[in-house]
Amino acid sequence: MDEPRAERRSHFKRGAAQQMRANPTRAEQILWNRLRRKQMLGVRFRRQHPMGPYIVYFFCASARLVIELDGDQHGSDLAVVYDKARTRWLEERGYHVLRIWNRELFDDIDMVMERIGRSVQERVSPLPGSLRSPTLPQGEGGLGG
């Protein structure tokens, strides 16, 4: 008996994701070295993660954050239409999509990491205690102080 179509597609996507993880681009390698092992604010990222009909570059479940790396090929008219549909599909399911051009990553990795950090902080609650913003001491910035 044939396995159901969705299950065949799922096996195919998992295999494709594994293949993509085994052959990362230079940009993926650079970003993954900064995201893996919970280096970004103590949250876990997955790389080349299947989601519905897509495989996303990086995914943080606790922040419902998808990070997509875009190379020069993403500038074509067809790619722009595809990326918009992909982003719409993800956002309709409650995910925030952060698109980063490879050139941005190569030119200013620290700025890219700050953008990712802000996105994580906005979406993960609560962050581990040591990573939360410090609160003001009593009497400073409060009412009647």
C-alpha positions as CSV (number, residue, x, y, z in Angstrom):
1,M,0.0,0.0,0.0
2,D,1.3,3.5,-0.9
3,E,2.2,5.8,1.9
4,P,0.0,9.0,2.0
5,R,1.0,11.9,-0.2
6,A,1.7,14.2,2.7
7,E,4.0,11.7,4.4
8,R,5.9,11.2,1.1
9,R,6.3,14.9,0.8
10,S,7.4,15.1,4.5
11,H,10.1,12.5,3.9
12,F,11.3,14.3,0.8
13,K,11.4,17.7,2.7
14,R,13.3,16.2,5.6
15,G,15.8,14.7,3.1
16,A,16.1,18.0,1.3
17,A,16.7,19.8,4.5
18,Q,19.4,17.4,5.6
19,Q,21.1,17.8,2.2
20,M,20.9,21.6,2.6
21,R,22.4,21.4,6.1
22,A,25.2,19.3,4.7
23,N,26.1,21.9,2.0
24,P,25.6,25.3,3.6
25,T,26.4,28.5,1.7
26,R,29.2,30.8,3.1
27,A,26.5,33.1,4.5
28,E,24.7,30.3,6.3
29,Q,28.0,29.1,7.8
30,I,28.8,32.5,9.2
31,L,25.3,33.1,10.6
32,W,25.0,29.6,12.0
33,N,28.3,30.0,13.9
34,R,26.7,32.9,15.7
35,L,23.3,31.3,16.4
36,R,24.0,27.7,17.3
37,R,24.3,26.4,20.8
38,K,22.0,29.0,22.2
39,Q,24.5,31.8,21.7
40,M,21.8,34.3,20.8
41,L,20.2,35.3,24.2
42,G,20.0,31.6,25.3
43,V,17.3,30.6,22.7
44,R,17.6,27.6,20.3
45,F,17.7,28.0,16.6
46,R,17.3,25.3,14.0
47,R,18.9,25.3,10.6
48,Q,17.2,24.4,7.3
49,H,13.9,23.6,9.1
50,P,10.9,22.3,7.1
51,M,7.7,24.3,7.6
52,G,4.6,23.5,5.6
53,P,5.6,23.6,1.9
54,Y,8.9,25.4,2.7
55,I,12.3,24.8,4.2
56,V,13.3,27.9,6.1
57,Y,17.0,28.9,6.7
58,F,16.8,29.4,10.4
59,F,14.0,29.0,12.9
60,C,13.6,29.9,16.6
61,A,10.4,28.2,17.9
62,S,10.3,30.1,21.2
63,A,10.3,33.5,19.3
64,R,8.2,32.2,16.4
65,L,11.0,33.8,14.3
66,V,12.2,32.8,10.8
67,I,15.4,34.2,9.4
68,E,15.8,34.0,5.7
69,L,19.1,34.8,4.0
70,D,18.8,36.3,0.5
71,G,21.6,36.2,-2.1
72,D,21.6,38.0,-5.4
73,Q,19.2,35.5,-6.9
74,H,16.5,36.9,-4.7
75,G,16.5,40.2,-6.7
76,S,14.8,38.7,-9.8
77,D,11.1,39.5,-10.4
78,L,10.2,35.8,-10.1
79,A,12.1,35.4,-6.8
80,V,10.5,38.5,-5.4
81,V,7.1,37.2,-6.1
82,Y,8.0,33.7,-4.6
83,D,9.6,35.3,-1.5
84,K,6.5,37.5,-0.9
85,A,4.2,34.4,-1.1
86,R,6.5,32.5,1.2
87,T,6.6,35.4,3.8
88,R,2.8,35.8,3.6
89,W,2.3,32.1,4.2
90,L,4.6,32.1,7.3
91,E,3.1,35.4,8.7
92,E,-0.4,34.0,8.3
93,R,0.6,31.3,10.7
94,G,2.0,33.7,13.3
95,Y,5.7,33.7,12.4
96,H,7.8,36.8,12.1
97,V,10.1,36.7,9.0
98,L,13.4,38.5,9.1
99,R,15.0,38.8,5.7
100,I,18.7,39.5,5.6
101,W,20.7,40.1,2.5
102,N,24.0,38.1,2.3
103,R,25.8,41.4,1.5
104,E,24.5,42.8,4.9
105,L,25.8,39.8,6.7
106,F,29.2,40.0,5.0
107,D,29.5,43.8,5.4
108,D,28.3,44.2,9.0
109,I,27.7,41.0,11.0
110,D,27.4,42.9,14.2
111,M,24.5,45.0,12.9
112,V,22.8,41.8,11.6
113,M,23.2,40.2,15.0
114,E,21.7,43.2,16.8
115,R,18.7,43.0,14.5
116,I,18.2,39.4,15.2
117,G,18.7,40.0,19.0
118,R,16.0,42.7,19.0
119,S,13.6,40.4,17.1
120,V,14.2,37.7,19.7
121,Q,13.9,40.0,22.6
122,E,10.6,41.4,21.3
123,R,9.1,37.9,20.9
124,V,10.5,35.7,23.7
125,S,9.0,36.2,27.1
126,P,10.4,35.8,29.6
127,L,14.1,35.6,28.6
128,P,16.4,33.8,31.0
129,G,17.0,36.1,34.0
130,S,20.5,37.0,33.2
131,L,19.5,38.2,29.7
132,R,16.6,40.4,30.7
133,S,17.0,44.2,30.6
134,P,17.9,45.5,34.1
135,T,15.1,47.2,36.0
136,L,15.6,50.7,37.4
137,P,16.4,50.9,41.1
138,Q,13.6,52.1,43.3
139,G,13.3,55.8,43.2
140,E,14.7,56.3,39.8
141,G,12.4,56.9,36.9
142,G,9.3,56.0,38.9
143,L,6.4,58.1,40.0
144,G,6.8,60.1,43.2
145,G,10.6,59.4,43.5
